[in-house]
Amino acid sequence: MDALNQTRVTEFVFLGLTDKWILEILLFVAFSATYVLTLWGNVLIMVTIVFTAHLHTPMYFFLSNLSFIDICHSSVTVPKMLEGLLLERKTISFDNCITQLFFLHLFACAEIFLLTIMAYDRYVAICTPLHYPNVMNMRVCVQLAFGLWLGGTVHSLVQTFLTIRLPYCGPNIIDSYFCDVPPVIKLACTDTYLTGMLIVSNSGTISLTCFLALVTSYTVILVSLRKQSAEGRWKALSTCSAHFMVVALFFGPCIFIYTRADTSFSLDKVVSVFYTVVTPLLNPLIYSLRNEKVKSAMKQLRERQAVGAPCS
């Protein structure tokens, strides 16, 4: 509370991605299209899974959760970034900055946990298929979903507390296009070394640990494929390679940014674009829209709508 009493900053000013207006217009058009496609693609996947009975399985349950998280995750940062690209002075109030920071970490951490759970789901399905119905039943899936949201909430509360406990009484210019813990705490008028180390031990450890767990899971899957038939091996390789591509694009920037305490690079803003703008669009493309079952279900859904038949 003492830190909040010393805080005199009422708003922050973003430097944005660039100061060249022509490039800002081009980025606005590109990111607007990306955001619309992200919303459309993820909503389409959620609707398809909800209204298609044979997709009510653990794998697609987690995919629908991933689509929901991606919609929320991109909506936390992209609209404000698009607004900033059209404005000469890009500002955000102190309270809104803290709110954006909270939800950014909530959805990002929830996605990290979900991607880890999805890798475990694929591990059980491929390596121990006979035990899959018992290990990954719907009750377990709901419990895992509850756990990832609980874990994301706890993580986000910790990050928010680490930020608001500091006094902000001077500089208010953030060298980014959204509020995040590393660039915000640099503006605090106190020593932030300890806070930076706590950030690394929290965000950095979660990102790195889950990434290593994912790599281990996919490695075990690849090793076990030697026992599979040629067709099963190709199908599993196709699925795992696509999933790992998304994992690398999401975890790479997170590890790059959150495993450094007090060091920042000009490249940070560009790297952040990948997990705030690009990855939420790639997830529906790679995880779902290239999946034959999902594409078939979408086609059947369109046909039912065309003839006015009920969905089942």
Legacy VTK file of the C-alpha trace (Angstrom):
# vtk DataFile Version 3.0
C-alpha trace
ASCII
DATASET POLYDATA
POINTS 312 float
0.000 0.000 0.000
2.884 2.411 0.723
4.130 1.959 -2.816
0.694 2.783 -4.220
0.580 5.919 -2.064
3.904 7.035 -3.599
2.694 6.417 -7.150
2.039 9.680 -8.997
1.826 8.280 -12.505
-1.769 8.256 -13.790
-1.081 7.062 -17.324
1.614 5.403 -19.407
2.686 6.297 -22.945
3.539 3.538 -25.419
6.313 4.025 -27.953
4.617 1.398 -30.121
6.196 -0.750 -32.810
7.398 2.082 -35.030
7.270 5.868 -35.410
6.895 5.809 -39.213
3.254 6.511 -40.100
3.335 4.655 -43.432
4.583 1.515 -41.679
1.968 2.031 -38.966
-0.810 2.010 -41.583
0.575 -1.145 -43.179
0.841 -2.833 -39.798
-2.690 -1.735 -38.917
-4.081 -3.376 -42.057
-2.031 -6.559 -41.561
-2.778 -6.952 -37.853
-6.469 -6.077 -38.319
-6.797 -8.873 -40.862
-4.863 -11.234 -38.581
-7.099 -10.399 -35.613
-10.314 -10.894 -37.594
-9.067 -14.244 -38.907
-8.028 -15.238 -35.378
-11.501 -14.512 -34.007
-13.284 -16.144 -36.954
-11.094 -19.258 -36.990
-11.241 -19.913 -33.260
-14.975 -19.254 -32.969
-15.565 -21.603 -35.917
-13.580 -24.351 -34.197
-15.418 -23.905 -30.894
-18.835 -23.997 -32.587
-17.881 -27.037 -34.667
-16.683 -29.003 -31.633
-19.666 -28.043 -29.467
-22.253 -29.023 -32.100
-20.562 -32.206 -33.345
-21.184 -35.195 -31.095
-18.321 -37.391 -32.313
-15.840 -34.610 -31.471
-16.791 -34.714 -27.792
-13.515 -36.389 -26.850
-10.615 -35.229 -24.629
-8.469 -34.096 -27.566
-11.164 -31.830 -29.006
-12.280 -30.704 -25.553
-8.787 -29.306 -25.067
-8.763 -27.843 -28.598
-11.966 -25.918 -27.884
-10.397 -24.606 -24.666
-7.316 -23.571 -26.650
-9.488 -21.657 -29.118
-11.248 -19.845 -26.274
-7.936 -18.912 -24.663
-6.542 -17.687 -27.990
-9.542 -15.405 -28.507
-9.096 -13.940 -25.026
-5.301 -13.762 -25.239
-5.236 -11.842 -28.522
-8.120 -9.576 -27.424
-6.127 -8.396 -24.410
-3.395 -6.755 -26.504
-4.328 -6.514 -30.202
-7.256 -3.997 -30.031
-5.146 -1.571 -27.979
-2.232 -2.053 -30.356
-4.480 -1.333 -33.377
-5.759 1.814 -31.683
-2.179 2.916 -31.023
-1.202 2.436 -34.659
-3.777 5.099 -35.618
-2.916 7.577 -32.851
0.086 9.845 -32.634
0.100 9.686 -28.826
-0.479 6.161 -27.551
-1.588 6.184 -23.910
-3.161 3.890 -21.339
-4.288 4.731 -17.821
-2.438 3.229 -14.870
-5.458 1.135 -13.833
-6.067 -0.136 -17.366
-2.384 -0.971 -17.705
-2.479 -3.128 -14.587
-5.711 -4.762 -15.794
-4.161 -5.545 -19.182
-1.078 -6.961 -17.473
-3.217 -9.199 -15.245
-5.279 -10.719 -18.064
-2.248 -11.029 -20.348
-0.506 -13.281 -17.825
-3.719 -15.119 -16.945
-4.389 -16.242 -20.521
-0.721 -16.740 -21.431
-0.089 -18.962 -18.420
-3.349 -20.848 -18.995
-2.205 -21.520 -22.579
1.198 -22.740 -21.393
-0.458 -25.227 -19.039
-2.991 -26.264 -21.678
-0.337 -26.962 -24.321
1.488 -29.094 -21.750
-1.709 -31.004 -20.953
-2.385 -31.529 -24.666
1.094 -32.988 -25.120
0.421 -35.371 -22.233
-2.914 -36.306 -23.830
-1.144 -37.199 -27.086
1.506 -39.136 -25.140
-1.142 -41.300 -23.454
-3.093 -41.762 -26.710
-0.049 -42.860 -28.726
2.118 -44.650 -26.161
-0.566 -46.336 -23.998
-3.693 -46.462 -26.200
-5.337 -49.296 -24.239
-5.270 -47.228 -21.033
-6.329 -43.971 -22.721
-10.102 -44.197 -21.953
-9.391 -44.668 -18.245
-6.526 -42.184 -17.934
-8.099 -39.351 -19.957
-11.796 -39.630 -19.175
-14.013 -36.544 -19.177
-13.877 -36.143 -15.401
-10.093 -35.964 -15.528
-10.263 -33.501 -18.435
-12.549 -31.157 -16.506
-10.260 -31.360 -13.474
-7.236 -30.552 -15.651
-9.097 -27.622 -17.214
-9.979 -26.296 -13.754
-6.364 -26.735 -12.685
-4.941 -24.784 -15.616
-7.278 -21.838 -14.960
-6.483 -21.938 -11.252
-2.762 -22.054 -11.980
-3.057 -19.196 -14.474
-4.975 -17.084 -11.961
-2.441 -17.652 -9.172
0.456 -16.859 -11.522
-1.230 -13.687 -12.757
-2.024 -12.488 -9.245
1.635 -12.933 -8.285
2.821 -10.967 -11.343
0.302 -8.197 -10.708
1.268 -7.941 -7.048
4.966 -7.725 -7.950
4.123 -4.800 -10.238
1.729 -2.709 -8.147
3.836 -2.994 -4.977
6.410 -0.706 -6.607
6.160 3.118 -6.557
5.836 4.935 -9.910
6.674 8.580 -9.509
8.585 9.672 -12.582
9.016 8.268 -16.109
5.877 6.930 -17.785
7.081 5.916 -21.264
6.832 2.189 -22.033
8.982 0.952 -24.900
6.343 -1.489 -26.100
2.780 -1.614 -27.459
1.187 -3.246 -24.396
1.663 -3.438 -20.635
3.820 -6.269 -19.368
5.768 -6.712 -16.158
9.360 -6.294 -17.476
8.891 -2.928 -19.263
6.556 -1.540 -16.582
8.720 -2.241 -13.538
11.635 -0.483 -15.238
9.692 2.751 -14.693
9.504 2.273 -10.927
11.427 4.812 -8.876
13.153 2.185 -6.745
15.571 -0.684 -7.133
13.793 -3.507 -9.008
16.533 -6.142 -8.994
14.772 -8.373 -6.468
11.455 -7.973 -8.285
13.155 -8.889 -11.543
14.562 -12.041 -9.991
11.126 -12.983 -8.665
9.719 -12.534 -12.185
12.343 -14.886 -13.575
11.626 -17.450 -10.860
7.900 -17.219 -11.649
7.271 -16.620 -15.357
10.642 -17.847 -16.554
10.542 -21.066 -14.560
6.982 -21.882 -15.631
7.785 -21.282 -19.321
11.054 -23.212 -19.287
9.779 -26.128 -17.169
6.649 -26.641 -19.264
8.666 -26.368 -22.476
11.107 -29.042 -21.275
8.157 -31.231 -20.277
6.713 -30.789 -23.778
10.017 -31.629 -25.449
10.353 -34.737 -23.271
6.798 -35.806 -24.057
7.230 -35.452 -27.813
10.635 -37.174 -27.669
9.122 -40.190 -25.929
6.317 -40.224 -28.512
8.800 -40.178 -31.411
10.818 -43.005 -29.871
7.688 -45.100 -29.356
6.674 -44.679 -33.014
9.143 -47.390 -33.988
6.579 -49.910 -32.778
3.763 -48.386 -34.822
2.643 -49.317 -38.327
3.792 -47.117 -41.207
0.369 -45.477 -41.423
0.133 -44.908 -37.682
3.704 -43.599 -37.592
3.020 -41.073 -40.351
-0.216 -39.885 -38.736
1.443 -39.429 -35.345
4.466 -37.680 -36.872
2.214 -35.284 -38.778
0.242 -34.421 -35.644
3.234 -34.071 -33.321
5.333 -32.010 -35.752
2.489 -29.545 -36.263
1.868 -29.296 -32.525
5.546 -28.795 -31.767
5.715 -25.985 -34.344
3.069 -24.040 -32.402
4.779 -24.857 -29.115
8.107 -23.502 -30.378
6.521 -20.295 -31.696
4.730 -19.678 -28.402
7.309 -20.836 -25.852
10.315 -19.414 -27.702
9.310 -15.753 -27.204
8.137 -16.415 -23.635
11.449 -18.002 -22.657
13.383 -15.275 -24.488
11.606 -12.480 -22.597
10.887 -13.912 -19.160
14.180 -15.617 -18.363
15.998 -12.276 -18.175
15.698 -10.188 -15.030
16.885 -6.660 -15.842
18.040 -7.009 -19.439
15.993 -5.814 -22.402
16.632 -5.767 -26.130
15.108 -3.755 -28.941
14.079 -7.108 -30.411
11.688 -7.740 -27.499
8.783 -5.926 -29.183
9.136 -7.917 -32.380
9.404 -11.187 -30.457
6.282 -10.280 -28.448
4.284 -10.013 -31.673
4.669 -13.762 -32.195
2.908 -14.864 -29.016
0.350 -12.023 -28.860
-0.648 -11.786 -32.551
0.740 -14.632 -34.674
0.369 -17.728 -32.487
-3.383 -17.251 -31.729
-3.930 -17.380 -35.509
-1.630 -20.344 -36.102
-3.294 -22.470 -33.445
-6.593 -22.953 -35.334
-4.726 -23.382 -38.619
-2.274 -25.999 -37.377
-4.166 -27.763 -34.614
-7.641 -27.899 -36.125
-8.200 -26.672 -39.673
-5.701 -29.190 -41.056
-7.400 -31.957 -39.081
-9.558 -34.150 -41.345
-12.141 -34.860 -38.643
-12.598 -31.161 -37.909
-12.835 -30.246 -41.594
-15.382 -33.016 -42.165
-17.415 -31.862 -39.156
-17.395 -28.274 -40.467
-18.645 -29.465 -43.842
-21.447 -31.468 -42.230
-22.344 -28.489 -40.054
-22.662 -26.255 -43.117
-24.812 -28.860 -44.853
-27.126 -29.125 -41.840
-27.474 -25.355 -41.728
-28.220 -25.269 -45.447
-31.118 -27.727 -45.135
-32.214 -26.451 -41.729
-31.633 -29.792 -39.992
-30.776 -29.901 -36.269
-27.128 -30.443 -35.287
-26.206 -33.675 -33.573
LINES 1 313
312 0 1 2 3 4 5 6 7 8 9 10 11 12 13 14 15 16 17 18 19 20 21 22 23 24 25 26 27 28 29 30 31 32 33 34 35 36 37 38 39 40 41 42 43 44 45 46 47 48 49 50 51 52 53 54 55 56 57 58 59 60 61 62 63 64 65 66 67 68 69 70 71 72 73 74 75 76 77 78 79 80 81 82 83 84 85 86 87 88 89 90 91 92 93 94 95 96 97 98 99 100 101 102 103 104 105 106 107 108 109 110 111 112 113 114 115 116 117 118 119 120 121 122 123 124 125 126 127 128 129 130 131 132 133 134 135 136 137 138 139 140 141 142 143 144 145 146 147 148 149 150 151 152 153 154 155 156 157 158 159 160 161 162 163 164 165 166 167 168 169 170 171 172 173 174 175 176 177 178 179 180 181 182 183 184 185 186 187 188 189 190 191 192 193 194 195 196 197 198 199 200 201 202 203 204 205 206 207 208 209 210 211 212 213 214 215 216 217 218 219 220 221 222 223 224 225 226 227 228 229 230 231 232 233 234 235 236 237 238 239 240 241 242 243 244 245 246 247 248 249 250 251 252 253 254 255 256 257 258 259 260 261 262 263 264 265 266 267 268 269 270 271 272 273 274 275 276 277 278 279 280 281 282 283 284 285 286 287 288 289 290 291 292 293 294 295 296 297 298 299 300 301 302 303 304 305 306 307 308 309 310 311
